[in-house]
């Protein structure tokens, strides 16, 4: 599994498409299509475009929240928030060959995601981010360390956890030392696509 995820950004379909194409041009291998304020028609069109484009670039295409759209366009998988459909329900719709990731904010969330047999976990936020409207409590590095320690105390194997929420390049080394698998990045890549190769080099 790729260690760097790009979460798409843009207020309009044109912006979204431009940012996704630019990220792919700069070597991103994993795109999560996220466009919260779109109509279902616009979002479906964006997701269809993104899936086709990702296929051309041999990149993974994950849809944020919308399981039915992911099924319709045969995306590689879906990412579910804490208040979305359960992993089990999503599996029923998508089958067992698709990637299903889930959001977490606490140790109990992480354990719940592991029990649900989530493909990967997006754990955060690391710090404040303007990208997300309803932000969960900020974890900081200590929050991540406490969660990893909590898993180890319970003898639970650490799953593939991605740090999310205000992550910058300088965070990567410490996050990996803590025991996180990768990072999910939005603004840092949208605003500076050349950062993709820098993030990829920083990943062990």
Backbone bond lengths (Angstrom), bond angles and torsions (degrees), N, CA, C in turn:
res aa  C-N    CA-C-N  psi(-1)  N-CA   C-N-CA  omega(-1)  CA-C   N-CA-C  phi
1 X - - - 1.466 - - 1.529 109.64 -
2 X 1.332 115.28 136.94 1.473 120.68 177.99 1.534 110.53 -57.79
3 X 1.325 116.40 147.58 1.467 120.09 179.59 1.529 112.94 -95.88
4 X 1.337 116.20 -9.79 1.467 120.55 -179.77 1.524 109.07 -121.69
5 X 1.338 115.27 120.65 1.458 120.72 176.67 1.535 109.03 -110.65
6 X 1.338 115.78 138.84 1.464 120.32 172.67 1.519 108.38 -104.56
7 X 1.325 116.64 123.58 1.459 121.54 175.34 1.524 107.12 -98.58
8 X 1.322 115.72 118.85 1.469 120.06 -170.37 1.522 112.01 -64.82
9 X 1.311 114.42 153.07 1.462 123.08 -177.37 1.512 109.48 -136.74
10 X 1.335 115.78 152.91 1.463 120.86 175.98 1.512 110.91 146.78
11 X 1.320 116.48 140.66 1.465 121.54 -179.62 1.533 112.25 -83.25
12 X 1.322 116.62 -23.96 1.468 121.07 -178.86 1.526 109.12 -123.61
13 X 1.324 115.08 165.09 1.465 118.77 178.30 1.531 111.03 -61.60
14 X 1.333 115.02 -38.51 1.480 119.30 179.70 1.529 110.81 -61.43
15 X 1.330 116.04 -44.45 1.474 120.16 178.84 1.526 110.76 -63.29
16 X 1.320 115.88 -45.45 1.463 120.64 179.32 1.531 110.88 -58.66
17 X 1.317 115.89 -49.82 1.472 120.28 -178.37 1.524 111.05 -61.99
18 X 1.317 116.03 -42.71 1.473 120.43 179.35 1.524 110.20 -61.36
19 X 1.336 116.88 -46.68 1.469 120.99 -176.95 1.526 111.81 -66.23
20 X 1.322 117.00 -39.03 1.471 120.63 179.41 1.531 109.82 -67.25
21 X 1.331 116.22 -46.64 1.477 119.69 179.37 1.530 110.70 -61.23
22 X 1.337 116.64 -42.53 1.463 120.93 -179.53 1.530 110.84 -62.90
23 X 1.326 116.38 -42.66 1.476 120.27 178.49 1.528 110.58 -62.30
24 X 1.318 116.89 -41.86 1.475 120.75 178.55 1.527 110.68 -65.65
25 X 1.325 115.91 -40.61 1.477 120.43 177.51 1.527 111.33 -60.34
26 X 1.328 116.15 -30.63 1.468 120.95 -178.83 1.535 112.76 -93.16
27 X 1.324 116.63 9.13 1.464 119.33 169.31 1.517 116.95 101.89
28 X 1.333 118.49 9.67 1.467 118.44 178.23 1.526 108.97 -66.89
29 X 1.324 116.41 142.71 1.461 121.03 -177.52 1.530 112.76 -114.59
30 X 1.337 116.34 -0.35 1.466 120.22 -177.02 1.524 108.07 -147.36
31 X 1.327 116.62 117.87 1.458 122.52 179.50 1.526 108.98 -118.41
32 X 1.336 115.59 128.14 1.466 120.44 169.58 1.532 106.66 -105.94
33 X 1.326 116.07 116.57 1.459 120.72 -177.90 1.530 108.58 -82.24
34 X 1.341 114.79 116.05 1.464 120.43 -176.96 1.523 108.48 -134.53
35 X 1.338 115.61 117.05 1.466 121.06 -179.63 1.521 106.95 -147.23
36 X 1.316 115.21 90.92 1.463 121.47 -167.44 1.527 114.22 -69.30
37 X 1.326 118.03 -33.78 1.466 119.72 -171.06 1.521 113.90 -99.46
38 X 1.312 117.64 16.54 1.460 120.62 -177.88 1.530 110.81 -86.75
39 X 1.324 115.95 155.35 1.465 120.26 169.41 1.532 107.56 -71.85
40 X 1.333 115.74 161.27 1.476 118.35 -179.05 1.520 111.28 -61.06
41 X 1.333 116.52 -37.65 1.475 120.90 179.75 1.529 110.12 -63.30
42 X 1.350 116.16 -48.63 1.467 119.85 -179.61 1.524 111.07 -62.18
43 X 1.337 115.28 -42.74 1.463 119.35 -178.42 1.521 110.83 -64.76
44 X 1.335 116.37 -42.48 1.469 119.98 178.90 1.522 110.41 -60.58
45 X 1.331 115.94 -42.44 1.475 119.98 179.21 1.528 110.93 -63.84
46 X 1.335 116.85 -42.50 1.468 120.48 178.29 1.528 110.48 -63.47
47 X 1.321 116.55 -44.33 1.469 120.53 -178.63 1.527 111.05 -64.48
48 X 1.340 116.13 -39.42 1.477 120.48 177.90 1.529 109.74 -61.75
49 X 1.327 116.34 -47.56 1.469 122.42 177.60 1.538 110.12 -58.37
50 X 1.339 115.67 -46.52 1.469 120.89 -175.47 1.516 111.31 -64.82
51 X 1.331 116.53 -41.42 1.473 120.24 179.88 1.528 110.29 -62.81
52 X 1.328 116.19 -45.34 1.476 119.91 179.44 1.524 110.89 -62.09
53 X 1.330 115.55 -43.81 1.466 120.57 -178.95 1.530 110.74 -65.48
54 X 1.328 116.46 -45.51 1.474 120.03 179.02 1.524 111.06 -61.16
55 X 1.333 116.70 -37.38 1.476 120.09 178.16 1.526 110.09 -62.45
56 X 1.328 116.64 -41.40 1.474 120.73 178.54 1.526 110.92 -61.26
57 X 1.329 116.21 -37.84 1.469 121.42 -177.84 1.537 112.15 -91.74
58 X 1.327 116.08 3.43 1.477 122.35 -177.39 1.530 111.69 54.17
59 X 1.327 113.73 42.93 1.463 121.04 178.36 1.530 109.78 -110.89
60 X 1.316 115.55 157.56 1.462 121.82 179.04 1.527 109.37 -79.48
61 X 1.336 116.87 136.91 1.456 122.17 178.31 1.529 109.62 -120.55
62 X 1.330 115.26 113.76 1.466 122.36 -179.76 1.535 108.14 -113.38
63 X 1.314 116.64 139.60 1.468 121.12 179.19 1.531 109.04 -103.08
64 X 1.315 115.96 132.50 1.462 120.67 178.97 1.535 109.59 -78.90
65 X 1.321 116.43 124.30 1.475 124.81 171.59 1.526 116.94 73.48
66 X 1.324 118.37 -42.95 1.470 121.02 -165.07 1.532 112.37 -89.81
67 X 1.313 114.98 92.03 1.474 121.33 -175.70 1.524 110.76 -65.03
68 X 1.329 116.58 -42.16 1.459 120.66 -176.43 1.520 111.14 -64.65
69 X 1.343 116.53 -40.92 1.473 119.70 177.48 1.525 109.57 -64.98
70 X 1.326 116.44 -42.22 1.478 120.29 178.78 1.521 110.58 -57.45
71 X 1.330 116.19 -39.66 1.475 120.35 179.16 1.530 110.59 -68.67
72 X 1.328 116.02 -45.93 1.477 120.98 -177.22 1.520 112.52 -58.83
73 X 1.320 116.82 -41.69 1.474 119.91 -174.67 1.531 112.11 -96.13
74 X 1.338 116.13 2.27 1.470 121.69 -179.18 1.536 111.41 57.71
75 X 1.333 115.43 45.90 1.470 120.37 175.43 1.528 109.38 -66.02
76 X 1.321 116.31 166.91 1.468 120.21 -179.20 1.523 112.13 -74.17
77 X 1.348 116.16 -16.28 1.453 118.29 178.79 1.512 111.61 168.93
78 X 1.322 114.60 -165.55 1.461 120.89 -175.67 1.524 108.94 -143.26
79 X 1.345 115.11 152.05 1.465 120.26 173.77 1.517 108.00 -116.67
80 X 1.330 116.59 126.91 1.465 122.07 -173.75 1.516 111.98 -112.19
81 X 1.326 116.21 132.15 1.460 121.79 174.42 1.518 110.71 -76.25
82 X 1.317 115.85 173.74 1.466 121.19 -177.01 1.522 112.65 -64.37
83 X 1.327 117.06 -26.78 1.465 120.37 -178.28 1.521 113.13 -104.42
84 X 1.325 116.84 11.60 1.455 120.83 179.26 1.522 110.50 -89.73
85 X 1.306 115.10 -170.56 1.460 122.93 174.99 1.530 109.97 -53.64
86 X 1.323 117.29 150.13 1.474 119.47 177.10 1.525 109.68 -72.90
87 X 1.326 115.40 160.12 1.475 120.76 178.10 1.529 109.63 -59.79
88 X 1.318 115.88 -41.28 1.467 121.10 -178.60 1.532 111.30 -61.75
89 X 1.341 115.59 -44.03 1.479 119.34 179.19 1.526 110.38 -65.61
90 X 1.327 116.42 -39.88 1.467 120.17 178.61 1.533 110.78 -63.46
91 X 1.333 116.58 -39.47 1.477 120.99 177.61 1.523 110.94 -60.59
92 X 1.331 115.78 -39.44 1.469 120.28 179.84 1.527 110.21 -60.64
93 X 1.337 115.96 -38.06 1.472 120.78 -179.50 1.527 111.23 -77.59
94 X 1.326 116.53 -45.27 1.473 121.00 -170.06 1.526 114.32 -93.14
95 X 1.337 117.21 -19.06 1.462 119.63 -175.37 1.518 111.21 87.94
96 X 1.312 115.87 179.82 1.466 120.46 -171.20 1.526 114.32 -93.33
97 X 1.334 116.72 -1.76 1.467 118.74 -177.51 1.525 113.34 -96.13
98 X 1.329 117.01 -4.53 1.464 120.17 -177.68 1.535 110.39 -94.82
99 X 1.336 115.26 153.80 1.470 121.35 177.75 1.531 108.11 -81.37
100 X 1.308 117.01 128.37 1.466 120.10 174.57 1.520 108.31 -124.98
101 X 1.328 114.77 112.71 1.457 121.12 178.44 1.511 110.23 -104.17
102 X 1.318 116.22 159.44 1.455 119.98 -179.11 1.515 112.49 -141.82
103 X 1.314 115.21 149.74 1.458 122.68 178.11 1.522 110.43 -80.95
104 X 1.334 116.47 148.85 1.469 122.10 173.82 1.525 108.54 -146.54
105 X 1.350 115.18 154.68 1.464 120.13 179.79 1.531 112.02 -132.30
106 X 1.333 116.45 -18.43 1.470 121.60 -176.77 1.522 110.40 -133.40
107 X 1.329 115.53 170.19 1.475 120.43 176.44 1.525 110.10 -60.03
108 X 1.324 117.26 -42.66 1.473 119.13 -178.70 1.530 110.86 -65.77
109 X 1.363 116.95 -35.26 1.473 119.90 174.73 1.526 110.36 -60.39
110 X 1.332 115.85 -45.71 1.471 120.69 -177.74 1.529 110.05 -62.11
111 X 1.316 116.68 -45.40 1.473 120.59 -180.00 1.533 109.98 -62.64
112 X 1.336 115.96 -41.34 1.470 120.46 177.66 1.525 110.60 -61.10
113 X 1.336 117.00 -43.18 1.464 121.03 179.20 1.532 110.95 -64.13
114 X 1.330 116.08 -38.76 1.477 119.59 177.84 1.528 109.56 -63.50
115 X 1.327 116.60 -44.64 1.472 121.07 179.79 1.529 111.36 -63.18
116 X 1.334 115.75 -31.89 1.475 120.34 177.99 1.532 111.90 -76.51
117 X 1.340 116.08 -6.47 1.468 122.22 -177.53 1.538 111.84 61.93
118 X 1.310 112.81 47.68 1.454 122.61 175.55 1.533 109.64 -66.34
119 X 1.326 118.04 142.25 1.461 120.62 -179.07 1.520 113.46 -69.28
120 X 1.322 115.59 -36.03 1.466 122.00 175.84 1.527 107.32 -158.58
121 X 1.318 116.31 164.54 1.467 120.89 -177.66 1.522 109.93 -124.42
122 X 1.328 116.08 130.64 1.464 121.83 172.69 1.521 107.79 -96.53
123 X 1.323 116.63 104.84 1.470 121.71 -173.33 1.526 110.35 -105.70
124 X 1.322 115.93 125.80 1.456 118.07 -179.49 1.516 111.09 176.97
125 X 1.338 114.58 -169.90 1.468 127.49 6.33 1.527 113.30 -86.50
126 X 1.337 114.48 149.78 1.464 119.90 174.41 1.526 109.98 -65.29
127 X 1.322 115.73 -46.75 1.474 121.14 178.86 1.521 108.09 -148.27
128 X 1.324 116.28 179.63 1.472 119.78 -179.35 1.526 110.05 -60.41
129 X 1.319 115.37 139.24 1.462 120.44 174.06 1.525 108.93 -139.70
130 X 1.313 115.59 138.90 1.470 120.25 178.83 1.524 111.23 -82.03
131 X 1.334 117.26 -7.00 1.464 121.03 -176.65 1.528 111.38 -68.29
132 X 1.315 116.88 -33.55 1.464 121.27 -175.25 1.526 110.11 -108.08
133 X 1.322 116.41 132.10 1.467 120.08 -175.76 1.525 112.54 -75.57
134 X 1.329 116.65 -51.02 1.475 119.97 -178.41 1.527 108.39 -100.94
135 X 1.319 114.92 87.74 1.461 120.21 -172.20 1.530 111.14 -82.52
136 X 1.330 116.22 132.25 1.469 121.06 174.53 1.522 109.24 -72.25
137 X 1.346 117.95 165.82 1.474 120.23 177.95 1.529 112.32 -53.09
138 X 1.330 115.40 135.69 1.472 121.12 -176.10 1.528 109.97 -71.50
139 X 1.346 116.01 134.91 1.470 121.31 -175.91 1.527 112.90 -89.45
140 X 1.348 116.13 -43.49 1.461 118.50 -171.87 1.524 109.94 66.58
141 X 1.312 116.98 173.35 1.472 120.52 -179.41 1.526 111.18 -62.55
142 X 1.335 116.72 -37.24 1.466 120.40 -179.23 1.530 110.70 -62.86
143 X 1.328 116.25 -38.77 1.463 120.44 178.91 1.523 111.74 -60.90
144 X 1.339 115.77 -42.99 1.473 120.05 177.10 1.533 110.53 -63.44
145 X 1.335 115.64 -45.66 1.467 119.92 -179.23 1.524 110.69 -60.77
146 X 1.327 117.09 -42.20 1.470 121.11 179.92 1.528 111.20 -62.76
147 X 1.332 116.48 -39.44 1.472 120.01 179.93 1.529 110.79 -68.49
148 X 1.329 116.49 -44.05 1.472 120.09 177.65 1.535 109.92 -61.81
149 X 1.343 116.55 -43.95 1.477 120.35 177.45 1.521 111.03 -60.19
150 X 1.338 115.63 -40.50 1.464 120.78 179.67 1.520 112.21 -62.56
151 X 1.334 116.60 -39.33 1.472 120.63 176.83 1.521 110.43 -65.81
152 X 1.337 115.82 -43.63 1.471 119.88 -179.16 1.520 111.25 -64.48
153 X 1.339 116.79 -38.82 1.474 120.36 178.45 1.525 111.73 -62.29
154 X 1.328 115.79 -31.58 1.465 120.73 179.39 1.533 111.85 -91.49
155 X 1.349 115.78 6.86 1.476 122.31 -178.72 1.529 111.82 56.43
156 X 1.320 115.03 38.16 1.470 120.43 177.37 1.526 108.18 -99.31
157 X 1.316 116.14 128.79 1.468 120.57 178.15 1.522 109.20 -63.15
158 X 1.335 115.88 132.24 1.468 119.71 -178.51 1.535 108.65 -69.92
159 X 1.331 116.44 123.00 1.471 119.50 -179.86 1.521 111.17 -78.01
160 X 1.340 115.78 -175.64 1.470 120.45 175.94 1.527 107.67 -76.23
161 X 1.349 115.49 100.56 1.464 121.34 -178.87 1.521 109.50 -107.41
162 X 1.333 115.48 129.81 1.461 122.17 175.80 1.517 108.73 -107.16
163 X 1.334 116.69 128.52 1.467 120.71 172.82 1.515 108.09 -73.46
164 X 1.320 115.23 139.84 1.462 120.16 -178.53 1.524 109.09 -142.01
165 X 1.327 115.86 150.58 1.464 119.83 174.27 1.515 113.09 101.30
166 X 1.329 116.64 88.18 1.462 121.01 176.60 1.513 114.92 74.67
167 X 1.335 117.18 21.04 1.476 120.93 -178.54 1.531 110.28 -71.51
168 X 1.334 116.15 133.37 1.464 121.58 174.54 1.536 108.79 -120.68
169 X 1.328 114.77 166.31 1.464 121.33 -174.38 1.530 112.77 -52.99
170 X 1.333 115.56 -41.37 1.471 120.33 -175.72 1.534 112.71 -66.19
171 X 1.335 117.43 -13.67 1.470 121.04 -179.02 1.524 113.10 -81.76
172 X 1.325 116.48 -20.77 1.467 120.78 -167.03 1.526 112.59 -57.87
173 X 1.316 116.73 -48.68 1.465 120.12 -175.20 1.534 111.30 -59.17
174 X 1.326 117.24 -48.15 1.459 121.00 -178.78 1.530 111.25 -65.86
175 X 1.328 117.45 -40.42 1.469 120.76 179.13 1.527 111.09 -61.42
176 X 1.334 116.12 -40.11 1.464 118.97 179.08 1.533 110.98 -71.64
177 X 1.316 116.81 -34.40 1.475 119.60 176.01 1.529 110.55 -62.73
178 X 1.321 116.12 -37.68 1.471 120.92 178.70 1.528 110.43 -64.14
179 X 1.321 116.15 -31.70 1.466 119.24 178.25 1.517 114.40 123.97
180 X 1.354 116.42 9.76 1.452 119.53 177.89 1.521 110.24 -79.83
181 X 1.316 114.93 150.21 1.461 121.20 -174.77 1.523 112.45 -80.60
182 X 1.341 116.24 -43.41 1.458 119.33 -175.21 1.510 111.63 -160.07
183 X 1.347 115.51 -167.75 1.462 120.37 -180.00 1.531 109.70 -135.41
184 X 1.326 114.44 148.95 1.460 121.56 172.95 1.525 107.03 -113.48
185 X 1.326 115.89 125.46 1.458 121.25 -169.82 1.524 109.87 -128.35
186 X 1.318 115.88 141.23 1.464 119.96 178.80 1.530 110.75 -121.60
187 X 1.330 116.53 -76.98 1.470 121.11 -174.64 1.513 114.68 -58.91
188 X 1.331 116.52 -40.41 1.473 120.27 -177.80 1.527 111.83 -59.66
189 X 1.340 115.72 -34.09 1.473 120.23 -179.56 1.524 110.70 -86.34
190 X 1.328 117.33 -40.73 1.472 120.57 179.00 1.523 110.27 -58.61
191 X 1.327 116.11 -45.35 1.468 120.92 -175.03 1.525 112.67 -79.93
192 X 1.340 116.08 -21.02 1.468 118.99 -176.20 1.537 109.31 -151.61
193 X 1.339 116.16 79.30 1.474 120.03 -173.60 1.532 114.57 -57.70
194 X 1.352 117.41 -26.50 1.474 118.80 179.49 1.537 111.19 -64.80
195 X 1.341 116.29 -14.99 1.470 119.50 178.05 1.523 111.66 -64.35
196 X 1.338 117.64 -20.14 1.473 120.51 -178.37 1.519 111.01 -55.79
197 X 1.341 116.70 -50.03 1.469 119.12 -178.27 1.528 110.70 -65.79
198 X 1.339 117.07 -32.39 1.465 120.38 178.73 1.537 110.59 -67.08
199 X 1.324 116.03 -43.40 1.471 120.19 176.18 1.529 110.51 -61.79
200 X 1.331 115.89 -44.71 1.466 119.63 -178.13 1.530 111.90 -62.28
201 X 1.331 116.75 -39.29 1.469 120.32 177.81 1.521 111.69 -67.52
202 X 1.344 116.36 -33.39 1.476 121.02 -177.95 1.527 111.98 -73.79
203 X 1.337 116.82 -21.43 1.473 120.49 -179.88 1.521 109.91 -75.74
204 X 1.302 115.34 132.89 1.463 119.61 -179.24 1.517 109.68 -77.76
